[in-house]
Amino acid sequence: MAMKRLSLLLAPSSAASPASPAFLGFPFERSQLRNMGMILKPSLLFKDNNPFCCHHSCSSSGSYRHSKDKKGCSFSNINDALSAFNHMLHLQPQPSIVQFSKLLSAVVRMRYYETVVFLCKQMELAGISHNVYTFNILINCFCHLHADSGFSVLAKIIKLGFEPSVVTFSTIVNGLCIEGRIARAVEFFNDMVAGGYEPNLHTYNTIINGLCKIGDTSVAAGLLKKMDEAGCDPDVVTFNTIIDNLCKDRLVNKALDIFSQMKGKSIKPDVITYTSLMHGLCNSGQWKEASALLNEMMGLNIMPDVVTFSMLIDTLCKEGEVSEAQGVLKQMTEKGVEPNIFTYNSLMDGYCLRREVVEARKILDVMISKGCSPDVFSYSILINGYCKTKRIDDAKQVFDEMVHQGLIPDTVSYSNLIGGLFQAGRVLEAKELLKDMYTEGHSLNLITYSILLDGLIKQDCFDQALGLFRDMQNSYLKPDLAIYNIIIDAMCKSGKLKDARELFLELSVKGLQPNVRVWTTIINGLCKEGLLDEAYKAFRQMEEDGCPPDNCSYNVFIRGLLQHKDPRAVQLISEMTGKGFSADVHTTELVVDDDLVVKQLLGSCEVHQGEKLNVEKKRCRIDTEKQSSSGNSGAKPGNPTCLPMMMHLEAETMPYTSYDATAMEGKDAKDAKGRKDSKDAKGRKDSKDANERKDAKNGKSHTPANPTAVDSTPGISILHS
């Protein structure tokens, strides 16, 4: 019954032409058959029109290369295999089908799939009957060529009365997966089980791998339970496939659960298991857990390879933990694993993130002394580091050194140096380098345009920037939201609010949906012009349009309201803290220096007995402090009227520095309050330094949110992406 059902289910999905010749009882296109025979030159198979008289002579049945090993026989080249086949075909009595199967398997291992199909045809013409094993070999070859032909062979097996084996079905499943027809493979797998055939380990591993390839990792993981129920024990390959794909999907906790199951079944993890898990942990920022896994695997005498070590080093460097990364590098060399170019580049990038460019240069020198030649990316990292630390001449020297080494600078290298030159006010040199970039055949990308526009605007060359923007609009490379944001911001700052609003409205016409950065820029521009009602409408409109305000949006708008003594600032502060956001240092300065706002905040809070409001201007925070540890808890976190009291006003890095909001708003606050310039500048500098250190630790400066940051040289990783 199962045979009858399978014969209906597993028929070829498409019929061949009626004129096609019958090969092994199923249709086959003439062109395909002809191609199979012509894989090798005809002279290799035929000589003087004598079939199977090969150029390679064989004097006896033992003269062909036939080594007894686990796989049967092996050949150094296809000609030897064909010579052996020719000799076997003319022996009397003929060798058994087992001997032919071994020879065919050897040719399959050499990946001459079409040749195997042709040899099977010669066997049929010589009257040699196939068995299930040779049919399986044939199906395997077809599955590497065209899986549907494998179904035809399966139909032939059933028609001849043979019983298909699990290998038969597994081979077809594998063929469908090779062709990317995973859904059909799963369907066939289910038919196989419904037909009473128990999948083996290879079948499960094949279907699990296929499911993972199409993103159905959770379904693949569910097959582990089915394997248990069927009494089929998974192996390290089964678990590695699932763990690796869960980690790639950033489902690290699920991957760790599977890892625990794996150890519970006494299946020993290998270097692939640990590397996959460490990769997942590193991607989620859990470098301490990744380091623990590294120590665990070494404790089990599982030697990490250069990929494992380098991956952890790269993550540590991005997190600003360069000292930890150096410790891993020391472990790496002590274990006899040599760092590669990726390892050195990661260390250089880590030091550059911390503004320690001298140390990054030392890494480059060590790299060269160890015989590991730097690539363009290596030099680009160092150029970017020098530009960010305002050492433009050193950056130019590294650029020239790269060219002297025979490396061709790419768009990244040029863009970094051009941005650094603009930042240093060396506009003419930046333009000359841009000409060189064109001469060398490099085209501008969006990041390069961002750097150019940002640099021109900061050097008060707004008309040139606007002209470049218009040229870009007319070119094949259309501006993105980041580019629009640069121009809109510049228009707002230069008092051209009308033009900025027109450009903002143009976004929807261009099919671009304003993001939170663009909305915040236009709100900031409206506030600067005193158009607070319009700014308020825009602030509410952005959320209605599916773009909720973020921390930066609230801070920018609240500062605009505070600077104009608008009482709506108190409402926005309460709303901001209610959403889990906090004020940055510049908003805090305006709050604690405005007695009216402080009184309104106090009035909106229910101050309970046993508590007092502690407003510390130097620490820039508003909090509650208990007078007695045995007293009542006082204000409740769930009470909206108490939110302003519980708000911690911390110094945070502005995420969208393209607005230059830090400098802009800090200046206005200073002018409004008549502070001394030197004291205010020093306070902002200290805050900026603290923010930069925090960014370096969090890895933020490596992938800035916007290429138009105050530091106009974008991160290397963004330019490469």
N, C-alpha and C positions, 0 to 999 in steps of 0.2 A: 504493500500500500504506500509505504514511504517512497519506494522507487518510482511509482506511478506519479505521485505528487511532485517529486523533485523533477521528473522529466517534463512536467508542465511548467513548473516555476522557473527552471533554470535554462530554458530555451534561449538561443541567441536573441539579443534585443533587436537586431536588424537582419533581414535576409539579404543574401548576396544575389548578384545577377544570375538569372537562369543559365546564362552562357558560361558561368564560372565552372572550372573543372572540379571534380570531387577529389579531395585529398583527405585520406583517412575517413571518408564517409561524410565529410561536411563541406559546404561550399567554401571556395577560396578564390580570391581574385587572381586572374592570370598575371597581372602586373606584380602583385605581391609575391606570387610563387616564383616569377622570373627573378625578382630582386633577391630572393633567398638563395637562389642558385648562383647568383653573380656576386655574392659577398666577396668571394675570392676569384681570381682570374681563372677562366676556363682551363688554362694550361695546367693549373694545379690539380684539377680533377680528371682531365682527359688528355691523352697524348695519342697523336696519330689516329684520332677518332675512335680510340679504344677506351670504352668506359672503365673508370677506376684503374687505369694504368697510369700510376702517378710517377712523377719525376723521382720521388724518393723510393728506392728499392728496398724490399724486405726479403731476406733469404729464407727465413723460417718463421714459424709461429711465435717464436720467442724473440724475434729480432726487433720488434717495435718496443718503444719505451713503455714499460708497464711496471710501475713500482707499487708494491703492496703497501698501502698506508691506510689511514682511517677513512679516507675518501675514495679509495679504490685505485685509480690510476691518475697520473698527471703527465703533462707534456710541456716542453719548454716553449713550443710555438704551435700555431694552428696547422702548419704544414705536416708536422710529425703526427698530429692527431688524425688528419685526413689520410695520411699514408697508412697508419695502423687500421683505420676503418676499412680502407680499400683492401688491405690484406685479409682482414677478418671476414669480409664479405665473400671472398673467393676460397676460403678454407673449406675442405671437406674432411670430416663432417664440419658443419658450421658451428661456431661457438654458441654457447647458450645465450638466451636473451639477457641473462644477468651480466655477461661480459660486455654486451653491447650497451647495456644501461650504464655500466661503469664508465665506458668511453664517452657516452653522451653527457654524463654528469661532469666529466673533466672538461669538455668543451663548454658546458654551461658556466663553469667556474671561470673560464676565460672570457665569458660574456659575448660569445658569438651565438646569440640566440637564433638569429635567422638561419645560420648555418646548421644548427641542430634540427630545425624544422625541415630543412632540405635533406639532411641525412636520414631522418625518420621516413621521408618519402622513399628514399632509396631502399631502406629496409623493407618497406611494404611491397615495393616492386620486386624485390628479391624473394618474396614469399615468407618473410620473417614476421611472425605474429607478435603484436604488442601485448604487454600485460599492463596491469594497473600502474606499476612503477614507471614504465616508459611513458604511459599516458600522462602521469603526473609531471614528468620531466617536460613533456610537450606543453602541458598547460602552463607550467612555470615560464617557459619561453614566450608563449603567447601573451601572458600577463605582463611581460616586459615590453611587448610590442603593441598588442591591442587586446584588452581583457575580454571583449565580447567573443573573440575566437576561442578563448578558454571555455566559455559556456558550451560552445559547439562540441569541443572534445569531451566535455562532461556528458553531454547528450549521447555521444557515441559510446562512451563507457557503459552507460545504462542500457543502451540498445543492444550491445554485445553480451549483456548479462553479467558484466563485472560489477563488483560491489565497490563503489567509491570509498576511499579511505578518508580519515580526518585530514590527512595531508592534502588530498585533492581539494577539499573545501577551503582549507587554510590558504592554499596557494591562490585560489580565485579571490578570496578576501584580500590577500596581499596585493594582487594585481589591480583590483578596484581602488584600493587605497593609493597605490602608486600613481594611478591616473587622476587622483583627487576626487573620485566619486565615492565619498565617504558615506553618504546617505544610502546609496545602493549597496555598499559593503555591509552596513548595519542591517539592512533589510535581508540580505543574503545570509548573514550570520544568524539572524532570527529564524529564517527558513531552515537553516541547518540544524538548529536546536530543536525546532518543531518536528523535523523529520527523524528525530531520534538519534542524532549524532552528537556526541559529547565533544565540544571544542577542547583542544589541548592547549598547553601553555603558549605555544607559538601563535595559535589563533587568537587567544586573548590579548597577547602583547601587541599583535598586529592591529586589532580593532581598537584597543586602548590608545595606541599611537595615532591612529586615524582620527579618533574622536578629539584627541588633544589638539591636533592640527587645525581643526575647524572651530576650536574654542569651547567644545563641550567637555571641559576638564572635569566638572562635577559629575557628569554622566559616566565618564571614564573611571572616576574614583568609586562610583557606585558598583562597577563591575567587580571590584575586589570582594564584595559580599557574595556576589553570584559565584565567583571562583571558589570561595569557601564552601558554599552550599553544594557545588558540583564536585568537591573534593580535589580541585586543581590548585596546587600550591603556587602562589606567585613567586617570582624570583627577583633579584636585584634590578633587573631591567624593567620589570613591571613597575616597581616602586619609583625608580629613578625617573621614568617617563612621566608619571603623575606628579611627583614632587617638583620636577623641573618646570612643568607647565603651570602648576599652581603658583609657583614663585614668579613666573613671568606675568601671570595675571594679578600679581600683588596680593595673593591670598596666602600670606605667609603663615598665618595661624593654622589654616587647614593643612598646609604643607607640613608643619611641625606635628600635627596630629597623625598624618600618614606616616611620618618618620617614626613616631612612637609605636604605631602598629607594626611597622617594619621590624623594629628592634624586638617587639613583643613576640614576633614569629621567628626570632633567632636568625634573621637574614642580615648578614653583615653589610653595613653601608660601605661604599667605596668612595674614591675621590670625587666621582661625579655627583654622588648624593650630597656630600658636604659642600661642594662648590655651588651646586644649585641652591641649597638652603642659604649659604652665605650671600649669594647674589640677591636672593629675595630679601634677606635682612638688611643688606646694604642699601638696596633701593628704597626701603622704608625707613632709612635713617637709624636702624638699630645696630650701630657698629659695635657696641659692647657685646651684644649677643653673638654677633658674627665673630668677634675675637675669641669668645668663649668656645665657639664651635671649632675654630682653628686649633685651639689648644687641645680640645677633645679628640680631634682626628689624629693629631700628632701623638697624643697619649695612647692611641690605639694602633700606632705604627702605620697609619695611613699617610703616606707622604703627599703633602700638597704640591701642586705643580705651579709653574710661573703664573698661570691664569688665576689660580686661587689666591696666591699672595698679592698679585698686582691689583686684583679687584678690591681687596680689603684696604690696601694702601691708598687706592684712588678714593674710596669712600672716606677714609680718615682725613685725607687732605681736603676734601670738599667740606668736611665738617670743621675744618680749622685745627684738627688734631695732628699737626705735622710731627710733633715729638713722638706720638704713638705710632705714626706711620714709619718713622725712622727705626723704632723698635722692631716693627714687623719686618722691615728691610734687613735688619741685623739678623733676625731669626732666619730669614730667607737665605742669606748668604752662608750662615752657619750650617744650614742643611744642604748646602751644595747646589742650591737653585740660583742660577744667574738671572739678575734682573734683565728685562727686555726694554725696548723703547717705550712701551706703554707705562712701565713702572717708573722710569725716569721722568717721563712727561707729567705723570700724576704728581710726583714730588715737586717738580718745578712749578706746576700750577698751584699747588698747595702753598708754597712759599710766596708766590706772587699775590695770592689772595690775602696774605698777611702783610703785604707790602715789604716783605723781606727779599728784595730782588737780588741782593748780593749773594744770599744763600742759594737762590735759584740759579744764578750764574755758576756757582760752584758745582751744582748738580750737573749742569751742562758740561763743564770741564771734566768731571769724573766720568761722565757718560762717554765722552770722546776718548779719554785715557783707557777705558775698559774695552775699547774697540767697538762700541755700539754707536753707529753713525746717527746723528740727529737728523730728523726729517723737517720738512717745512713747518709742520705743526709745532715741533720743539722750539724752533726759532720764533714762531708767532707768539707762543706763550711768553717768551722772554721780552719780545718787543712790546706786547700788551702790558706786561709788568712794569717796564721802564716808563711807558707812557702814563700809566696811572700814578706813578710816583714823580711825574714831571721831569724825568731825566730823558729828555727827547734826544739829545746828542748820543747818549748811550744806545737808545733805541735805533737810531740811524746807523750806528756802528754795527749793531747786531744784524740789521737788515743787509748792510754791505757784506758782512761776513758770510751770511747765508748765500748771497749771490756768488761770492768768491769760492764757496765750496761746491759750486756747480748746481745748486738747487734753484729752481724757478719759483719766485714768490707767487703766492696765489692771492685771490681776492681778500682772504682773511688778513694776510700780512699787510697788504696795501691799505686796507681799511683801518686796521689798528694804528698804523703809523700816520695816516692822514688825519685820523681823529686826534691823535696826540699833538700833531702840529697845529691843528685848529685850536686845541685846548690851550696851547702855549702862546697863541696869538701870532703864530708864524704862517699867516694865510698864504703868502706868495709861495712858500715852500710846499705847502699842502696842495696848492693848485698845480705846481710843477710835477709833484709826485702823481697827481691825478692824470696828468698828461702822459707820464711814463706808463701808468697803468693801462691807459687806452692803447698806447703804442705797442705794448706787450700782448695785446689781444684780450685783455680781461674786461668783461662787461660788468657794469654796475648792477648790484642786486639791491634788494630793499634795505638791507642793513647799511650798505655803503651810502645809499641815498639819505638814510636817516642821519648818518654821521655828517655828511656834507651839509644837509639842511640845518642841523643843530649847530654845527661849527660856524656856518655863515651867519646865523641869527645871533649867536653869542658874540660875534665880532661886529655886530651892528651893520651887517650887510643884508638887511631884510629884503631889499628889492632884488638882489641877486638870488636869494633863497626862493623868493616867490617866482622868479623867472624859471629857476630850476624845477620848481614844483609844477609849473604850467607845462614845461617841456615833458616832464614825467607823465602828466595826464594825457598827453598826446602820443606817448610812446606805447610799445607793447607791454611794458611793465607798469601796471597800474598801481597808484598809491594804496597802501593799506591803512588801517585805522591808526597805527602808530605814526605814519607820515602825516595824516590829516591832523592828528593831535598836536604835532610839532607846530604846524602852520597856524592852527586855531589858537594855540597858546601864545604864539608870537604876536598874532593880531590883537589878542586881548591885552597883552602887555604894552603894545605900542599904541593903544587907544583906538584901534580899529575894530570896535566891538560889532559894528554893523556888518563888516566884511566877515568877521568870525561867525556870526549867526547865519549868514547866507551860506557859508561853507559847511556849517553844521547841518543845515537843512538839505544841503546837496548830498549828504551821505546816503539818505534813504533812496534818492534817485539813482545813485550809483550801486544800489543793492547792498550797501553796508549798514549793519545795525550798530548804532553807537554803543560802545561799551562803557564801563564805569569810569575809565580814565577820561574819555572824551566828555561825558556828562559832567564830571567834576571840573574839568577845565573850563567849560562854558559857564558853569555855576560860579566858579571863582571870578571869571571875567565880569559877570553881571554884578557880583558883590563889589568889585573894585570900582564900578561905575555908580554904585549906590542904588542899583535897581534890585532891591531886596525882595519886593513882591514877585518880580519875574523870576528871581533866583529861587524863591520858595516854590513857585509853580513848577519850575524845571526839576527841583529836588523831588517833588511828589510825582511828577510825570515819569521820571526815570524808573521808579518802582512799578508804576502802572504798565510801563512798556516791557516789563520782565527783566529789568536791570536793577536789582536792589542795591542801595548805597552800601559802601563798605566803610572801613575805619577811616580811610583818607577822606572820603566824601563828607562824612560827618564833621571831621576836624576842620576841613576847609570852609564849609558852610557856617559852622558855629563861630569860627574866627571872624568871618565876614559880618555876622550878626553882632558879635561882641564889639567889633571896631566901630560899628554904627549905633551902639547902645540900643539895639533892638531886643525887647524883652523875650522874643521867641527863642532866644539862645538857651534860656533855662529849660524850656520844653524840649528842645533838641538834645540838650545834655542828658536829660532824663531818658529820652528815647534811645539815645546812643548807648548808655550804660545798660539799659534794659535789654538791648540786643547783644550784650557781651563785648561791646567795643570799649576802648578807653581813649582818653585824651592824650595827645602828644605834648611835648614840653612847651611848645609855643602856644597852644591853646591853654595850657595850664597857667602860663604866665599872665595871660589876659584875664583868666578867671580869678586868680588869687589877688590880682591888683585892682580888681573892680569891686569896690565895696558894695555897690548896689546888687550886683550879681550874687555875691556871697550872702547878702541878707536874704535875697530871694531863695537861694538854695537852702539857707537855714530855715526860712519860713515854710518851705515845702516838706521839711522833715519833721518827724515826731521824735523829739529828743526826750528819752525816757530817763527816769531817775536812776542814778548809778552810772550814767555815761556822760561823757563830755565831748564836745567837738574840738578836735585838735587840728588847727589849720597851720601847717608848717610851710612857709613860703620857700625856704631854702631847699627843703626836700621835695617841694612841688607835689604834695599829695594831700588829699582830704580823706580822713578816715575817722573811725570811732574808736574810743579807747575806754576800756572798763576801769572804773575806780576801785571796784572790789571784785575779787574772783568769785565771791559767793553771791553776787548780785544777780538780778534778772538779766536775761539776754538782751533786753532792750529792743531796738529797732529790728524788725524782721526782714530778712532778705527778700521775702516774697512780696513785701509792701512796696508798690511802685513809688510812693511818695518818699521813701527812704533811699531810693537808688542813688541820687546825687551824693548823699552822705557817704555811701559805701564805695563811691567811685575812686579808684586809684588812678591818679593822674601821673602817668609814667612817661619818661622820655623814650619815645619809640622812633624808629627810622621810618620816614615817609615812604610808603611803597611806590608812589608814582612821582619820582623826582623830576619827571619831565615838566611838571608845572613850575619847578623851582620854587615851590611853595614855602620851603623852609626859609630861604633867604628873603623872599618877598614879604611873607607875613611877619617874620622877625623884625624886619626893617620898619614896617608900619607900627608894630607894637612899640618899638623903641622911640619912634618919632612922637607917637601919641602921648607917651609918658615922660618924654624929655630925659631919658636915661643918658648916661654918658656913653659916648661911642666906644671908647676903649673897653669899658666893662662889659657892654652888651656883646661886642665882637668876641671878647674872650669867652663869654659864656656860651655863645653859639659854637665857637671853635671846639671848646671842651665837649659839648654835646655831640658835635659832628664826629669828633675822634672816638667818643664812646660808641656811637652808632656804627662807625666803620669797623671797630673791633668786634662789635656784636654781629655785624653782617659777615665778617670773615669767619667767625666761629660757626655761624649758621649756614655758611656756604652760599649766602644770598648774592654776594658780589660776583660769584662765578657764573650765575645765570640771572642777570638783572631782569626785572619785570618789564622794563621798557628800554630799548636801545637809545633812547634820547635822554638818558639820565644826566644829572649834573656832571658826573664823570663821563664824558662823551665817548670814551673808548669802550665799546661793548665787550662783554665777556667772550673769550675764545670759543667756549662750547656753543654759544648761541650762533656765532658766525659760522661755525662748522655745521650746524644742524640744518 
